């Protein structure tokens, strides 16, 4: 079993380009089924991260390839 707090401490790596995407900042849940629909990671920050909210990248659960002890491997194509 994995806790949400455990997911927050793992780096999310996109295996499509090898890029580190950050850490999980939120989850999208289906309350009727009780299943996780997606994880959310921070996107690019505006103005060097000093002002403004960063965009968020929503990664569907089926795009997660592996949840390891230290990292979460995903395969997404970003435009």
GROMACS elastic network, one bead per residue, 0.5 to 0.9 nm:
[ bonds ]
;  ai    aj funct       b0    kb
    2     5     6  0.83903   500
    2     6     6  0.64406   500
    2     7     6  0.73743   500
    3     6     6  0.51513   500
    3     7     6  0.66820   500
    4     7     6  0.51385   500
    4     8     6  0.64749   500
    4    24     6  0.89099   500
    4    26     6  0.88119   500
    4    27     6  0.84439   500
    5     8     6  0.51635   500
    5     9     6  0.68289   500
    6     9     6  0.55277   500
    6    10     6  0.70005   500
    7    10     6  0.54482   500
    7    11     6  0.84375   500
    7    23     6  0.77919   500
    7    24     6  0.62877   500
    7    25     6  0.88885   500
    7    67     6  0.86923   500
    7    71     6  0.86385   500
    7    72     6  0.81183   500
    8    11     6  0.80168   500
    8    23     6  0.56844   500
    8    25     6  0.64026   500
    8    26     6  0.82636   500
    9    23     6  0.65230   500
    9    24     6  0.75745   500
    9    70     6  0.77514   500
    9    71     6  0.85147   500
   10    22     6  0.83828   500
   10    23     6  0.59428   500
   10    24     6  0.73666   500
   10    67     6  0.88094   500
   10    68     6  0.83594   500
   10    69     6  0.76670   500
   10    70     6  0.51503   500
   10    72     6  0.64044   500
   11    20     6  0.69297   500
   11    21     6  0.73058   500
   11    22     6  0.55946   500
   11    24     6  0.76373   500
   11    70     6  0.67289   500
   11    72     6  0.61178   500
   11    73     6  0.84826   500
   12    19     6  0.86329   500
   12    20     6  0.59829   500
   12    21     6  0.53834   500
   12    22     6  0.55352   500
   12    23     6  0.56956   500
   12    24     6  0.71871   500
   12    41     6  0.79108   500
   12    71     6  0.57917   500
   12    73     6  0.59953   500
   12    74     6  0.70367   500
   13    16     6  0.88844   500
   13    17     6  0.87129   500
   13    18     6  0.63619   500
   13    19     6  0.57667   500
   13    21     6  0.57666   500
   13    22     6  0.76766   500
   13    71     6  0.69182   500
   13    72     6  0.61577   500
   13    73     6  0.50340   500
   13    74     6  0.61219   500
   13    75     6  0.83059   500
   14    17     6  0.59751   500
   14    18     6  0.53388   500
   14    19     6  0.54089   500
   14    20     6  0.64474   500
   14    21     6  0.68563   500
   14    72     6  0.85680   500
   14    73     6  0.60070   500
   14    75     6  0.53120   500
   14    76     6  0.64682   500
   14    77     6  0.86227   500
   15    19     6  0.73071   500
   15    65     6  0.88704   500
   15    73     6  0.63774   500
   15    74     6  0.60365   500
   15    75     6  0.53481   500
   15    76     6  0.78510   500
   16    19     6  0.80473   500
   16    74     6  0.79788   500
   16    75     6  0.54208   500
   16    76     6  0.64182   500
   16    77     6  0.69412   500
   17    75     6  0.85790   500
   17    76     6  0.88358   500
   17    77     6  0.85543   500
   20    23     6  0.87912   500
   21    41     6  0.68469   500
   21    42     6  0.73723   500
   21    43     6  0.75930   500
   21    57     6  0.88920   500
   22    25     6  0.87313   500
   22    41     6  0.61415   500
   22    42     6  0.64640   500
   22    43     6  0.83073   500
   23    40     6  0.84632   500
   23    41     6  0.58713   500
   23    42     6  0.74353   500
   23    72     6  0.89519   500
   24    27     6  0.77186   500
   24    39     6  0.64342   500
   24    40     6  0.56953   500
   24    42     6  0.77026   500
   25    39     6  0.77708   500
   25    40     6  0.57115   500
   25    41     6  0.54265   500
   25    42     6  0.68963   500
   25    56     6  0.89130   500
   26    38     6  0.87095   500
   26    39     6  0.60813   500
   26    41     6  0.70974   500
   27    36     6  0.68894   500
   27    37     6  0.75845   500
   27    38     6  0.58665   500
   27    40     6  0.57931   500
   27    58     6  0.87195   500
   28    35     6  0.87904   500
   28    36     6  0.59740   500
   28    37     6  0.53614   500
   28    38     6  0.50417   500
   28    39     6  0.62256   500
   28    40     6  0.75562   500
   28    58     6  0.85427   500
   28    60     6  0.89237   500
   29    32     6  0.88099   500
   29    33     6  0.85752   500
   29    34     6  0.67056   500
   29    35     6  0.58242   500
   29    37     6  0.53415   500
   29    38     6  0.72145   500
   30    33     6  0.56701   500
   30    34     6  0.54978   500
   30    35     6  0.54072   500
   30    36     6  0.62648   500
   30    37     6  0.62973   500
   31    35     6  0.71808   500
   31    36     6  0.88188   500
   32    35     6  0.81220   500
   33    36     6  0.88331   500
   36    39     6  0.77925   500
   36    60     6  0.89509   500
   36    61     6  0.69154   500
   37    59     6  0.86568   500
   37    60     6  0.60820   500
   37    61     6  0.53935   500
   37    62     6  0.83352   500
   38    58     6  0.63521   500
   38    59     6  0.52982   500
   38    62     6  0.81617   500
   38    63     6  0.87497   500
   38    64     6  0.89593   500
   39    57     6  0.83531   500
   39    58     6  0.59014   500
   39    59     6  0.53026   500
   39    60     6  0.65935   500
   39    61     6  0.68347   500
   39    64     6  0.89740   500
   40    56     6  0.64716   500
   40    57     6  0.56090   500
   40    59     6  0.61296   500
   40    60     6  0.87616   500
   41    55     6  0.88986   500
   41    56     6  0.57895   500
   41    57     6  0.52967   500
   41    58     6  0.66296   500
   41    59     6  0.78366   500
   42    45     6  0.80564   500
   42    54     6  0.64232   500
   42    55     6  0.62175   500
   42    57     6  0.60422   500
   42    58     6  0.88254   500
   43    54     6  0.58510   500
   43    57     6  0.55689   500
   44    49     6  0.85266   500
   44    54     6  0.58059   500
   44    55     6  0.59123   500
   44    56     6  0.78123   500
   45    48     6  0.63002   500
   45    50     6  0.83221   500
   45    51     6  0.84588   500
   45    52     6  0.76242   500
   45    53     6  0.69243   500
   45    55     6  0.66585   500
   46    49     6  0.54706   500
   46    50     6  0.73747   500
   46    51     6  0.65716   500
   46    52     6  0.60399   500
   46    53     6  0.71381   500
   46    54     6  0.62165   500
   46    55     6  0.83990   500
   47    50     6  0.58253   500
   47    51     6  0.59874   500
   47    52     6  0.74858   500
   48    51     6  0.76551   500
   49    52     6  0.72703   500
   49    53     6  0.80527   500
   49    54     6  0.74897   500
   51    54     6  0.88554   500
   53    56     6  0.89940   500
   59    62     6  0.83082   500
   59    63     6  0.65437   500
   59    64     6  0.77252   500
   59    74     6  0.80265   500
   59    75     6  0.89255   500
   59    76     6  0.75159   500
   60    63     6  0.54621   500
   60    64     6  0.73143   500
   61    64     6  0.55293   500
   61    65     6  0.88659   500
   62    65     6  0.75814   500
   62    74     6  0.88880   500
   63    73     6  0.87347   500
   63    74     6  0.55513   500
   63    75     6  0.55049   500
   63    76     6  0.65604   500
   64    67     6  0.75174   500
   64    72     6  0.72446   500
   64    73     6  0.60452   500
   64    75     6  0.65872   500
   64    76     6  0.87715   500
   65    72     6  0.77444   500
   65    73     6  0.54882   500
   65    74     6  0.52543   500
   65    75     6  0.68664   500
   66    71     6  0.82811   500
   66    72     6  0.58745   500
   66    73     6  0.51222   500
   66    74     6  0.71032   500
   67    70     6  0.81262   500
   67    71     6  0.63395   500
   67    73     6  0.63457   500
   67    74     6  0.88229   500
   68    71     6  0.52300   500
   68    72     6  0.59099   500
   68    73     6  0.78497   500
   69    72     6  0.82995   500
